[in-house]
Amino acid sequence: MYFNVLPVLCILLPFVQSRERDVSCGSVIKLMNLAHKVRLHSHDVKYGSGSGQQSVTGVSTSEDVNSHWVIKGPTEKEICKRGEPIECGQKIRLEHLTTHRNLHSHHFSSPLSNDQEVSCFGENGVGDTGDVWKVMCEGDFWDRHEKVMLKHQDTGSFLATSGQTFGRPISGQYEIVGRRNPDAYSDWRVQEGIYIHKSDFNPIKNSGSHDEL
């Protein structure tokens, strides 16, 4: 019996392609702020005020290895499966790939704008509840081609740039803060990265979908 698969393929192909656009658990990403065109960045440089924790900034260069972040579940017990698409509204942590500390915020004032401080915290990827962020996006899943906001679980602030830049020793890097209300400075989009998908765990197909890091 002859069966025409073309209509079925026409229906399924856009769905498969759309899933390939999703940001997934275990992916290594760079996040760019849409207002100032800087990538979320950290390094083993401590704030000289506030919490004294590892500083988080925004940098204009796309090649810096200190702008890589790993997406993982909200706690050590609430893990997300590698390759699972991240849903809009899902809680995650972002671990800084170089220093293995998590993107963090708390009720300290930021050094330049007096907004809420954003830092990196923890050891070997283990911190506390101040590391948890809620993915705010449109649709069902976090699409890497669309804008996204990150809302801090403990304080309700939104990850943003303040527009102010630091002097030495991190001259020209942008201050990253938590803002009480979302605005143009709290819009982000995924840029370069290694995107993990379920199909990458097929023993026949084991190479991940990625852009240049």
RODO-2510 file (C-alpha; in nm, 4 decimals, decimal comma):
residues 213
     n   res          X          Y          Z
     1     m     0,0000     0,0000     0,0000
     2     y     0,1479     0,3343    -0,1058
     3     f     0,1633     0,6104     0,1518
     4     n     0,2616     0,9652     0,0632
     5     v     0,4920     1,0928     0,3399
     6     l     0,5454     1,4374     0,1880
     7     p     0,2477     1,6057     0,3623
     8     v     0,3617     1,4599     0,6959
     9     l     0,7179     1,5817     0,6434
    10     c     0,5883     1,9280     0,5540
    11     i     0,4094     1,9382     0,8899
    12     l     0,6917     1,7936     1,1025
    13     l     0,9930     1,9721     0,9505
    14     p     0,9116     2,3229     1,0819
    15     f     0,8550     2,1722     1,4289
    16     v     1,1905     1,9915     1,4240
    17     q     1,3677     2,3032     1,3008
    18     s     1,2026     2,5148     1,5716
    19     r     1,3248     2,2735     1,8425
    20     e     1,6792     2,3149     1,7092
    21     r     1,6442     2,6868     1,7913
    22     d     1,5714     2,6199     2,1577
    23     v     1,8216     2,6926     2,4318
    24     s     1,8668     2,3717     2,6300
    25     c     1,9982     2,2490     2,9621
    26     g     2,3726     2,1849     2,9589
    27     s     2,4376     2,4330     2,6795
    28     v     2,7327     2,6730     2,7078
    29     i     2,6231     3,0193     2,6001
    30     k     2,7145     3,3843     2,5770
    31     l     2,4423     3,6386     2,6564
    32     m     2,4383     3,9779     2,4870
    33     n     2,2576     4,2790     2,6287
    34     l     2,0524     4,4284     2,3467
    35     a     2,0707     4,7875     2,4707
    36     h     2,4496     4,8180     2,4974
    37     k     2,5654     4,5230     2,2804
    38     v     2,7849     4,3814     2,5562
    39     r     2,8214     4,0192     2,6646
    40     l     2,7661     3,9019     3,0204
    41     h     3,1120     3,8482     3,1645
    42     s     3,2963     3,7610     3,4830
    43     h     3,6545     3,7089     3,5993
    44     d     3,8424     3,6516     3,9221
    45     v     3,8261     4,0199     4,0193
    46     k     3,6398     4,1067     4,3402
    47     y     3,4212     4,4110     4,3987
    48     g     3,5932     4,6710     4,6146
    49     s     3,2634     4,7514     4,7865
    50     g     2,9311     4,5850     4,8605
    51     s     2,9591     4,2086     4,9039
    52     g     3,3225     4,1877     4,7927
    53     q     3,2268     3,8881     4,5791
    54     q     3,3459     3,8130     4,2255
    55     s     3,2418     4,0927     3,9924
    56     v     3,0128     4,0550     3,6905
    57     t     3,0415     4,2989     3,4010
    58     g     2,9540     4,3465     3,0345
    59     v     3,2214     4,3420     2,7621
    60     s     3,1994     4,4404     2,3971
    61     t     3,4363     4,1749     2,2625
    62     s     3,2848     3,8486     2,1392
    63     e     3,5980     3,6332     2,1761
    64     d     3,6601     3,6516     2,5518
    65     v     3,6498     3,3065     2,7151
    66     n     3,5342     3,4650     3,0408
    67     s     3,1911     3,5269     2,8863
    68     h     3,0888     3,1569     2,8794
    69     w     2,8018     3,0392     3,1011
    70     v     2,6653     2,6874     3,1537
    71     i     2,2888     2,6430     3,1939
    72     k     2,1862     2,4078     3,4756
    73     g     1,8939     2,3349     3,7085
    74     p     1,7913     2,5578     4,0015
    75     t     1,9434     2,3371     4,2749
    76     e     2,1752     2,0399     4,3075
    77     k     1,8666     1,8230     4,3651
    78     e     1,6421     1,9873     4,1022
    79     i     1,8589     1,9158     3,8020
    80     c     1,7532     1,9594     3,4423
    81     k     1,8349     1,6901     3,1896
    82     r     2,1084     1,7693     2,9401
    83     g     1,9529     1,8545     2,6069
    84     e     1,6062     1,9335     2,7460
    85     p     1,4698     2,2623     2,6050
    86     i     1,4407     2,5401     2,8643
    87     e     1,0795     2,6462     2,9053
    88     c     0,9688     3,0071     2,9412
    89     g     0,9103     3,0532     3,3144
    90     q     1,1606     2,7821     3,4107
    91     k     1,4081     2,8414     3,6954
    92     i     1,7771     2,7944     3,6154
    93     r     2,1270     2,8755     3,7328
    94     l     2,4097     3,0059     3,5145
    95     e     2,7540     2,8800     3,6109
    96     h     3,0563     3,0797     3,4976
    97     l     3,2607     2,8310     3,2985
    98     t     3,6043     2,9628     3,3972
    99     t     3,5647     3,0184     3,7716
   100     h     3,2792     2,7710     3,8450
   101     r     3,0815     3,0271     4,0404
   102     n     2,7137     3,0986     3,9769
   103     l     2,5500     3,4195     3,8561
   104     h     2,4125     3,5666     4,1767
   105     s     2,2330     3,8662     4,3217
   106     h     2,1311     3,9931     4,6660
   107     h     2,0407     4,3092     4,8550
   108     f     2,3770     4,4841     4,8218
   109     s     2,4064     4,8092     4,6267
   110     s     2,5940     4,8024     4,2986
   111     p     2,9178     5,0036     4,3001
   112     l     2,8422     5,2635     4,0304
   113     s     2,4672     5,3154     3,9912
   114     n     2,3477     5,2106     4,3378
   115     d     2,1138     4,9556     4,1796
   116     q     2,1180     4,5952     4,3056
   117     e     2,4554     4,4229     4,2899
   118     v     2,5065     4,1205     4,0618
   119     s     2,8028     3,8962     4,1379
   120     c     2,9337     3,5428     4,1006
   121     f     2,9069     3,3246     4,4092
   122     g     2,9762     2,9724     4,5331
   123     e     3,2478     2,7137     4,4912
   124     n     3,2626     2,4438     4,2242
   125     g     2,9162     2,5409     4,1021
   126     v     2,7485     2,5155     4,4436
   127     g     2,6059     2,8339     4,5966
   128     d     2,2672     2,9237     4,7459
   129     t     1,9165     3,0426     4,6532
   130     g     2,0571     3,3768     4,5356
   131     d     2,1857     3,1927     4,2262
   132     v     1,8383     3,1115     4,0885
   133     w     1,6929     3,3028     3,7922
   134     k     1,3590     3,2697     3,6142
   135     v     1,3643     3,2684     3,2332
   136     m     1,1179     3,5303     3,1054
   137     c     1,0405     3,4840     2,7368
   138     e     0,7519     3,4631     2,4907
   139     g     0,6139     3,1317     2,3719
   140     d     0,6703     2,7880     2,5206
   141     f     1,0499     2,7606     2,5068
   142     w     1,3560     2,9867     2,5206
   143     d     1,4351     3,0569     2,1550
   144     r     1,7978     3,1542     2,1065
   145     h     1,7042     3,3987     1,8296
   146     e     1,4559     3,5908     2,0467
   147     k     1,5047     3,8285     2,3383
   148     v     1,4890     3,7014     2,6945
   149     m     1,4878     3,8495     3,0439
   150     l     1,6241     3,6875     3,3596
   151     k     1,4305     3,7574     3,6790
   152     h     1,6075     3,6948     4,0081
   153     q     1,4117     3,4475     4,2190
   154     d     1,4989     3,5821     4,5663
   155     t     1,4620     3,9556     4,5038
   156     g     1,2441     3,9886     4,1921
   157     s     1,4961     4,2114     4,0151
   158     f     1,5823     4,1819     3,6469
   159     l     1,9340     4,1255     3,5142
   160     a     2,0329     4,4454     3,3317
   161     t     2,3061     4,6886     3,2368
   162     s     2,3171     5,0245     3,4124
   163     g     2,4926     5,2032     3,1260
   164     q     2,7861     5,3027     3,3476
   165     t     3,1402     5,1764     3,2947
   166     f     3,4212     5,0898     3,5345
   167     g     3,7698     5,2353     3,5627
   168     r     4,0801     5,0359     3,6500
   169     p     4,1401     4,7425     3,6793
   170     i     3,8454     4,6615     3,4495
   171     s     3,8397     4,9832     3,2479
   172     g     3,5576     5,0227     2,9985
   173     q     3,3584     4,7220     3,1169
   174     y     2,9887     4,7841     3,1824
   175     e     2,8241     4,7529     3,5200
   176     i     2,5710     4,4680     3,5408
   177     v     2,2910     4,5141     3,7932
   178     g     1,9528     4,3970     3,9106
   179     r     1,6706     4,6391     3,8299
   180     r     1,3385     4,6478     4,0091
   181     n     1,1384     4,6854     3,6874
   182     p     1,2062     4,5471     3,3380
   183     d     1,3069     4,7946     3,0681
   184     a     1,5170     4,8138     2,7518
   185     y     1,8324     4,7519     2,9573
   186     s     1,7063     4,4127     3,0796
   187     d     1,6645     4,2570     2,7344
   188     w     1,9192     3,9886     2,6413
   189     r     1,9734     3,7445     2,3583
   190     v     2,1872     3,4333     2,3309
   191     q     2,4841     3,4775     2,1004
   192     e     2,7752     3,2363     2,0501
   193     g     2,7557     2,8999     2,2215
   194     i     2,7501     2,5229     2,2174
   195     y     2,3887     2,4117     2,2154
   196     i     2,3114     2,0647     2,3478
   197     h     2,0084     1,8791     2,2068
   198     k     1,8546     1,5418     2,2857
   199     s     1,9628     1,4103     1,9471
   200     d     2,3262     1,4730     2,0446
   201     f     2,3075     1,1678     2,2736
   202     n     2,2268     0,9338     1,9871
   203     p     2,5355     0,7085     1,9612
   204     i     2,5174     0,7400     1,5839
   205     k     2,5008     1,1197     1,6004
   206     n     2,7125     1,2579     1,8833
   207     s     2,8235     1,5992     1,7613
   208     g     2,6435     1,8973     1,9161
   209     s     2,4948     2,1922     1,7339
   210     h     2,7147     2,4920     1,8019
   211     d     2,8312     2,8295     1,6902
   212     e     3,1895     2,9472     1,7229
   213     l     3,2934     3,0187     2,0802
***
